[in-house]
Amino acid sequence: MTTPVDGSTAAVQDTVPEAQDPAALPADLQDERLIASHGVSGAISAFTSRLRSGDLGSVPVVVGLIIIWAVFQIANSSFLSSRNLVNLTLQTTSVGVIALGIVLVLLLGEIDLSVGSVSGLAAAVLGVTFVNEGWPLLLSLLVGALLGLVIGLFYGALYTRFGVPSFVITLAGLLGFLGLQLLVLGKEGTLNIPFDSPIVKFATQSFLSPAVAYGLVVVIVAAYAFSRLRNRGARAAAGLSAVPTTVVAIKAAALALVLLIPVAVLNGDRGVSSMFLLFVGLVVVTDFMIRRTRWGRSVVAVGGNVEAARRAGINVRMIYLSVFAACSTFAAVGGILAAARLIAVNQNSGGADTNLNAIAAAVIGGTSLFGGRGSAYSALLGALVIMSISNGLALLSLDSSVRYMVTAGVLLIAVTIDSLSRRSRQAHGRA
């Protein structure tokens, strides 16, 4: 039996005979059998086995985030206060949305260096059309987002039509769209977005009430448990190995704990930001698209082995076009959200360290630079790491030079871990 070209085992899980020698199964199916037969102890054994083989998942970034938060809390007791953590979620959103697009591009083994310039250009278009030209806000938002879509399609067309490396295409885009941003802003250079506009209120003043926030947690946990139990029942009815109910209950309880604690802390101040909730929603939808749709499996397949994906009948050209388009669209949306939070657009919008933070967030969050491995949640975790460093150093009154050096060190560690774990996965047959 061979593993599917998309690098996942999902396509063969329901076709593998239950009596087959477990040693001959793909690693993921071996883990599934172990959990089905031994329950909680099997889940623990499967998890430790993955770690030993180099399949680290999100473990390094979670451990790193805990260490970073502990260090900054020791250095400044205000770091983990409700007020500062609410500020952290607001700061994380725009970078995280841009990083979502970077995750998709990295899954293909490509890169987009122009996300900062695209985000700044979209913000400039919003500012000029809404503030100076008096367009309806919704129209300005749509034009800004569509601009990102068109730019991404242009990148994809250059890449698939002429074979120009994505590094070169997007480096040219970085310079070209930065110039276009300056041209759009004109001599004024800075535009203030009306404080009472809906987009600014959404980004700075819109928070969920405690009751709504807790209710949302209950709905999410219930939906997760229902989905897992439904999947378990379907597999059991088909005579396939199924995860024990105990394991499902423990995972649901863990999810509830992971969600309730931060919600409770955030409710100690203004609460859960609607803008941050939008970002989390985009992460969940993107994760579903990657893991549960044919398009997502095709993206992973192309990133793992483009020639094998082509021979399997995947429309590789359309995959590249769609991913570059999604990346630039996320960049445009992130730029618009950043402008709304700062209540202004200027020549520095999307500049400075925007590219650095977005790309670093995707990589630090666990997305492989080698393509074919990553998760939408990498953008969430990585953005939290990056912005936690920035936020914590600002609380300690340390300047940007220290922040750049610390971020560089964290990024280098993340890439080194990715490289080493990749070698280990190859040696253990989990690549």
LOKEFI-627482 format. One record per residue: z, y, x of N, C-alpha, C in turn. Coordinates in steps of 0.1 Angstrom, whole numbers, plus 2048, in hexadecimal, padded with zeros to 3 digits. Atoms other than C-alpha are relative to their C-alpha. Example, Ala and Ser with C-alpha at 12.3 -4.5 7.8 and 13.67 -1.06 7.14 Angstrom:
<recs>
8007F480984E7D387B80080C809;8007F57F78477F588980880B7F8;
</recs>
This chain:
<recs>
8007F480880080080080080C809;8017F47F87F882380D80680B7F8;7FA7F48068098448077F58097FB;80B7F78057F585D7F27FE80B80A;8047F67F67E387880680880D7FE;7F87F48027F98937F780D800807;7F48027F881588680D80C7FD7F7;7F480380882C87F7EF7FF7F27FB;80080E80683685E7DF8008007F1;7FF7FF80E83686B7BC7F57F87F9;80B80680681485D7B58007F1800;80080E7FF81D83A7BE80D7FA7FB;7F38058048418377B17FF7F77F4;80080880C8378287907F67F5801;80A80B7FE81D81079F8057F680A;7FB8097F68327FF7B98087F57F9;7F980B80683E7DC7AE80F801805;7F17FF7FD8647DB7AC8047F580A;7FC80B7F88647BA7BF7FC80280E;8057FE7F28537C87DE80B80180A;7F67FF7F58657C57FF80480F802;7FC7F27FE8797E68027FC80680D;8047FB7F28727E98277F2805801;80E7FC80084D7EC81F7FD80D7F8;8027F580885280980780180D808;7FE7F37FA84F82E80F80F804800;7F17FD7FE87083E81A8068067F3;7FA7FA80C8748527F98027F57F6;7FE80B80A8708327E480C7F7805;7F48077FB8898207FB80D8077FB;7F47F88048A283C7F38027FE7F1;7FE80280F89B8397CE8057F37FC;7FB80D8038A18147CE80F7FF803;7F28007FC8C18197E18098077F7;7F87F88098CE8337C98017F87F3;80080880C8C481D7AB8097F4800;7F880C7FF8D67FF7B880F802804;7F37FE7FC8F580E7C780780D7FB;7FA7F48078FB82E7B380480B80A;7FC7F57F890F8497C48007FD80F;8008047F19148367E57F27FF805;80E8017FC8EF82F7E67FA80E802;8057F27FE8E88557E180580680D;7FB7FB7F38FF85D7FE7F97F980C;8078077F58EF8428147F2805802;80E7FB7FF8CC84F80C80080E806;8007F27FA8D68738148037FF80F;7FE8007F28E586A8357F57F9808;80C8067FA8C785483D7F580A802;80A7F57FE8B087283780480980B;7FC7F67F68C588884D7FE7F980E;8018077F38C586E86A7F17FF804;80E8017FD89F86B8677F980E802;8067F37FE89A89186A7FB8077F3;8047FA80D89389784580C8097FB;7F47F88028AC8B48448008087F3;8017F880C89F8C782580680D802;7FA7F27FF8B48E681E80E800806;7F38007FA8D38DA83080380A80B;7FD7F77F68CF8EF84F80280F7FB;7FF7F28058C991083C80D8027F8;7F47FF8088E690982480C801809;7F58007F78FE9028417FF80E808;8017F37F98F092185380580C7F7;7FC7F580A8F693783480F8007FF;7F180080191A92B83180680680D;7FA7FA7F49209338567FE80F801;8027F280091095585380A8077F7;7F67F980A92595E83480E7FF805;7F28017FB94595184580280A80B;7FE7F67F593F96686480180E7FB;8007F280593798685180D8027F8;7F47FE80895598083A80C802809;7F57FE7F796C97D8577FF80D807;8027F37FA95D99C86780380B7F7;7FE7F580A95E9B08478037F97F2;7FB80680D9729A58287F88047F4;8077FB80C95B9B88117F27F87FF;80E80680093C9A28197FF7F77F4;80180980C9449877FE8068067F4;7FB7F980C9519A17E57F57FF7F5;80A80080B9409A17C37F680B801;8097F57FF9319C37C87F67FE80B;80A8017F59219BB7EA7F77F47FD;80980B80391399A7DD7F68037F5;80A7FB8099039AB7C07F6808807;80A7F97F78F39C37D97F77F7807;80880A7F88E89A57ED7F57FA7F8;80A8068098D69967CF7F580A7FE;80A7F58028C49B77C97F780180C;8077FF7F38BA9B97EE7F77F4802;80780D7FD8AE9957EF7F47FE7F7;80A80380A8979967D17F2803805;80E7FD7FC8789A87DE7FB7F880C;8048097F48789968007FE7F27FC;80280E80587D9757EE7F37FE7F9;80C80180786097B7D77F47FF809;80B8017F68499827F48007F3808;7FE80D7F88579648077FB7F47F8;80580B80984D94E7E97F17FE803;80E8027FD8299557F17FE7FB80E;8018067F282E94E8168037F1800;7FD80F80183D92C80D7F37F97FC;80D80780481C9237FB7F680080B;8098007F580792E8188047F780B;7FC8097F581C91B8317FF7F27FC;80280E8048198FC81C7F27FB804;80E8047FC7F48FD8257FF80180F;8017FE7F27FC9038497FA80C805;8067F37FD7EF92684880A80B800;7F67F57FF7FF94984B7F980C7F9;8057F38057FC96B83A80980B806;7F97F67F980698885080080D7F9;8037F38067FC9A38388098027F3;7F87FF80D81699D81C80880E7FF;7F97F38018299BD8267F780B7FC;80A7F580380A9D38257FC7FF7F1;80480280D8009C380480B8057F6;7F57FC8088229C97F580180F800;7FF7F27FF8229ED8017F48077F8;80B7FB8077FF9F37F38027FF7F1;7FD80280E8099E57D180A80A7FB;7F67F68048279FC7D07FA80E800;8067F3800812A1A7D97F78017F4;8097FF80C7F9A127BD8098027F4;7F77FE80B816A0F7A580580F800;7FB7F27FF824A317B17F680A7FC;80A7F6802804A447B07FB7FF7F1;80580180D7F7A3678F80A8047F5;7F57FD80A818A3877C80680E801;7FA7F37FE827A5778B7F680C7FF;80A7F57FF809A6D7947F58007F5;80B80080A7EEA6177C8057FE7F2;7FA80180E805A5A75E7FB7F47F9;80480C8077F8A3775780D7FA7F9;7F580880680DA217408067F680B;7F98087F5827A0E7557FA7F2800;80580D80081A9EC74A7F37FF807;80D8007F97F79F475580180280F;7FD7FF7F2803A007768057F4807;7FB80D7FB8169E077B7F57F6801;80A80A8007F99CB7727F580380B;80A7FC7F67E19DE7898067FC80E;7F98037F37FA9DA7A68007F1803;80080F7FF7FD9B47A07F27FB802;80E8057FF7D89AF79B7FA80480E;8057FC7F27D19C27BC8047F580A;7FC80B7F77E59A77CE7F87F37FD;80880B8047D298C7BB7F2801807;80E7FD7FA7B099B7C68007FE80F;7FF8017F27BC99E7EA8017F2805;7FE80E7FD7C797A7EB7F37F87FE;80D8078027A596E7DD7F680480B;8087FB7F57949837F78037F880D;7FC8087F57A89728127FB7F17FF;80480D8027A19508047F17FE801;80E8007FE77C9578027FB80080E;8037FF7F277A9618268047F4808;7FB80C7F978E9438317F77F47FD;80880C80477A92981D7F1802802;80E7FE7FF7589398207FB80180E;8047FD7F37579448448097F980B;7F78077F6774930854807809809;7F87F77F878594F86180F7FC7FF;7F18048017A994686B8088097F8;7F77F88097C395285380880A808;7F87F77F77D69628707F880D802;8097F47FE7B89798777FE8087F3;8037F980D7B098085380C8097FB;7F47F98057D398A84A80580B809;7FC7F67F67D999D86A7F780C7FD;8097F58047BA9B28618058077F3;7FB7FB80C7C99B583E80C809802;7F47F97FD7EA9C184C7FC80F804;8037F37FB7D99DE85D7F88087F5;8097FA80A7BE9E58428088057F4;7F97FC80D7D59E682480C809803;7F77F67FC7EF9FA8377F980E800;8087F48007D4A1483C7FD8057F2;8037FD80E7CAA1281780C8057F9;7F47FC8067EEA1680D80380F803;7FF7F27FC7F0A378217F68097F9;80B7F98077CFA428118048027F2;7FC7FF80E7DCA3B7EE80B80A7FE;7F57F78017FCA4E7F47FC80E803;8057F37FD7EAA6B80280A809808;7F87F77F87FAA8A81280F8007FC;7F280080581AA877FC8087F6808;7F980A7F8824A6780E80C7F97F8;7F4806807842A617F67FF8047F1;8007FE80F843A5D7D080D7FA7FB;7F4805807863A5A7BC7FD7FA7F2;80280680D862A4279F80B8057F6;7F57FB809874A5178080B7F67FE;7F4809801897A4477F8027FA7F2;7FE80580D896A3F75A7F47F77FB;80B809803876A2A75B8057F27FE;7FB80E803879A0674E8007F780D;8018087F486F9F777080C803809;7F47FC7F888BA0A78280C7FB7FA;7F48058078A4A017688017F1801;80080E7FE89A9DD76A8057FC80E;7FD8047F289E9DC79080E805804;7F37FB7FB8BE9F079380B8007F6;7F57FE80A8D19F17728017F47F6;80180B80A8C89D175F8087F4805;7F880B7FC8E39B67628047F87F3;7FC80880B8EC99874C80F8027FD;7F180080390D9997398067F3804;7FA80D7FC92697F7437FE7F57F7;80380B80A92196B7237F27FB801;80E8057FF8FC96A7277FE7F880D;8018077F38FF96074C8067F27FF;7FA80D8019179447457F87F77F6;8088088099029397277F37FB807;80C8047F98E393873D8037F480A;7FC80B7F78F69217568017F37F8;7FE80C8098FF9097397F27FB7FC;80E8058048DA90872E7F97F980B;8078057F48CD9027518067F2803;7FA80D7FC8E68E57587FD7F67F5;80380980A8E08D67367F17FB800;80E8037FE8BA8D873B7FE7F680B;8028087F48BD8C875D8057F17FD;7FB80D8038D38AB7507F77F97F6;80980680A8BC8A57327F37FB807;80D8047F989D8A47498027F4808;7FE80C7F78AD88B7618037F47F8;7FD80B8088BB8757467F37FB7F9;80D8048078998757347F77F880A;8078077F688886B7548057F3803;7FA80D7FE8A185075A7FD7F67F5;80380980B89C8427387F27FB800;80E8047FF87684273C7FE7F580A;80280A7F587882F75D8077F37FC;7F980D8038928167507F77F97F5;80980780B87B80F7317F47FA806;80C8057F985E8097498047F580A;7FC80A7F78737F075D80080480E;8007FB7F287480677C80F804803;7F37FC7FB89281079180380E7FB;7FC7F38068A682C78180D805806;7F47FB7FB8C184378E80B7FE7F6;7F580280A8E383A77F80580D7FA;7FB7F48088F285176580B807808;7F57FA7F891085777C7FA80A80A;8077F87F68F98667977FB80D7F9;8057F48078E987D77D80B8097FC;7F47F880490B88877080580880C;7FA7FA7F49178907947F780C804;8097F57FD8F78A479B80180C7F7;7FF7F580A8FA8B877B80D808802;7F47F97FE91E8C07827FF80880D;8027F87F39158CB7A67F880C7FD;8087F58038FA8E179880880B7F8;7F87F78089128F077F80A808809;7F77F97F792A8F879B7F980A809;8087F77F890F9077B17FC80D7F9;8047F580890591E79580C8087FB;7F57F980692792778680780880A;7F87F87F69389327A67F980E803;8067F37FE91E94D7AF8008097F4;8007F880C91B95878B80E8077FD;7F27FB80294195C78880380C80A;7FD7F67F69429707A97F880D7FC;8087F480492598779E8058077F4;7FA7FA80C93598C77C80C809803;7F57F87FC95299B78F7FC80F802;8057F27FF93C9BA7947F78037F5;80A7FD80B91C9C37817FA7F47F9;80680C80691199F77B7F47FC807;80D8067FA8F198C7817F580A7FD;80B7F78028D49A37867F47FA7F9;80C8058078B699F76F7F47FE80A;80B8017F689F9A578D8027F4809;7FD80C7F88B098A7A17FD7F37F8;80380B8098AE9737837F17FD7FF;80F80180088897A7827FC7F880D;8038077F388696F7A78037F17FF;7FC80E80189994F7A07F77F87F7;80980680A8839487827F27FD807;80C8027F986494C7988017F480A;7FE80B7F78739347B18007F37F9;80080C80887991A7967F27FC7FC;80E80380585691D7887F77FC80C;8088037F484691C7AB8047F2805;7FC80D7FC85B8FD7B47FA7F57F6;80680980984F8EC7947F17FE802;80F8007FD82B8F579C7FD7F780C;8028087F382F8E67BF8027F17FE;7FB80E8008418C67B67FA7F87F4;80380780C8358BE7937F28027FA;80E7FE8058118C978F7F67FB80A;80B8057F77F08BC79D7FD80B80A;8037F57F67EA8DE7AD80A80080B;7F68007F580B8DD7C07FF7F4809;80280C7F88058B97CC7F4802809;80D7FE7F97E28C47D780380A80C;7FD7F77F57F18E17EB8077F980B;7F98087F68098C97FD7F67F7807;80A8097FA7EC8B18037F880780A;8097F97F77D68CB81280880580D;7F87FC7F57F28D88288037F480A;7FD80C7F87FA8B48347F47FB808;80C8057FA7D68A983B7F48057F8;80A7FA8087B98BF82F7F47F77FF;80C80980179E8A58378037F47F6;7FD80B8097B08898258018057F1;8007FB80E7B68A08077F28027FB;80E7FE8047918A98067FA7F37FC;80680D8047878848068067FA7F4;7F980580D7A087D7EA7FB8087F4;8067F980C78C8957D480780D7FD;7FA7F38037A28B47D67F780B804;8097F47FE78F8D57D380880980A;7F97F97F679C8E37F47FE80F800;8037F180078A9047F18088077F5;7F87FA80A79B90B7D080F801803;7F18007FC7BD9027DE80280C809;7FE7F57F77B991B7FA7FF80D7F9;8027F48087AC9367E280C8037F8;7F47FE8097C99317CA80C803807;7F37FE7F87E49307E580080E806;8017F27FB7D89507F680280A7F5;7FF7F780C7D59617D480E8017FC;7F28008057F89567CA80980880B;7F87FA7F58069627EC7FF80F7FF;8017F18017F89857E98058067F3;7FA7FC80D8029877C480F801801;7F17FF7FE82697F7CD80380C809;7FD7F57F78249997E97FF80D7F8;8017F38088189B47D080C8017F7;7F57FF8098339AB7B780D803808;7F57FC7F884D9AC7D380180E804;8017F27FC8419CE7DE8048097F4;7FD7F880C8439DB7BA80F8007FD;7F28018028679CE7B680880880A;7F97F97F68719DD7D77FF80F7FD;8027F28038639FF7CD8098047F4;7F77FD80C8769FD7AB80E800804;7F28007FB8979F57BD80380C808;7FE7F47F7893A127D67FC80C7F8;8037F5809886A287B97F680A807;8097F87F986BA357D17F57F8807;80B8067F884AA2D7E37FD80A80B;8047F77F5842A3B8057F77F880A;8098067F682DA348248067F4807;7FA80C7F9847A1B8318027F47F6;7FE80B80A847A068117F87F4805;80680C7FB83F9E281C7FE7FF80F;8018007F18419EC84080C7FB807;7F48037F885C9E985A8007F0802;7FE80E7FE8699C58597FD7F87F4;80380880C85B9BA8377F97F3804;80780D7FC8439A18478097F7807;7F68087F885E99585F8097F97F6;7F680680987798F8437FA7F67F7;80680980985F97E82B7FC7F3807;80480C7F885096684580C7F8805;7F48067FB8729608558087F97F5;7F980680B8819598337FB7F27FC;80680C80386893E82B8027F580A;7FE80A7F586C92D84D80E7FC801;7F28037FF89193084F8057F87F4;7FC80880C89492282B7FC7F2801;80380E7FE8849028377F27FC7FE;80F80380185E9058327FB7FD80E;8058037F384C8F484F7F4808803;80C7F87FB8349088647F47F6802;80A8097FD8208E88687F87FC7F3;80780380D8168E68438057F47FA;7FD80C80781C8CD82880E7FD7FC;7F28028048428D182580680D7FE;7F97F48038568EB8148048007F1;7FC7FF80E8658F67F380180F7FD;7FE7F28058669167DE80E805802;7F37FC7FD88B9167E380380480E;7FF7FA7F388591D80780080F800;8017F280187C9407FD80E8067FC;7F37FC80489D9447EB80B7FF80A;7F68027F68B39368067FD80880C;8047F87F48A094682280280F7FE;7FE7F28028A196881280F804800;7F27FE8008C696580C80680180F;7FB8007F28CB95D8317FC80D807;8057F47FA8B597A83D80880C7FB;7FA7F48058C499482680F800802;7F18017FD8E898782C80280680E;7FE7FA7F28E398F8517FE80F800;8027F28018D59B184980C8077F9;7F57FB8088F09B882F80D800809;7F38027F990D9AB84580080980C;8007F77F59029BF86480180E7FC;7FE7F38058FF9DE84F80E8037FD;7F17FE8039239DA84380880280D;7F97FF7F392D9D78687FB80C807;8057F47FA91A9F786F7F87FE80D;8098037F49039E68897F28047FD;80E7FB8038E09F488D7F67F57FF;80B8098028BE9E48887FD7F780C;8038087F48BB9D88AC8087F3800;7F880C8018D79BF8A77FA7F77F5;80580880B8C99B48867F37F9803;80D8077FB8A69AD8958037F5809;7FD80B7F68B59998B18077F47F9;7F980B8078CC98489A7F67F97F8;80A8068088AF97E8827F67F8808;8098077F789997489F8067F2805;7F980C7FC8B395B8AB8017F57F5;80080980C8B794C8887F27FA7FE;80E8058038919498847FD7F580B;8038097F688E9388A68077F37FF;7F980C8028A991F89E7FA7F87F4;80680780C89991787C7F37F9804;80D8067FC87691188C8037F480A;7FD80B7F78868FB8A78057F47F8;7FC80B8088988E688D7F57FA7F9;80B8058078788E387A7F77F7809;8088077F68658D78998077F2803;7F980C7FD8808BE8A28017F67F5;7FF80980C8858B087F7F27FA7FD;80D80580385F8AC87C7FD7F480A;80180B7F785F89689B8087F47FC;7F780B80487C88288E7FA7F97F4;80680680C86B87D86C7F47F7804;80B8087FB84C87087E8047F3806;7FB80C7FA8608588928067F67F6;7FA80880A87184B8737F77FD7F4;80A80380B85284985D8028097F4;7FE7F880C85C8668467F880D801;8087F47FE8438808527F68017F4;
</recs>
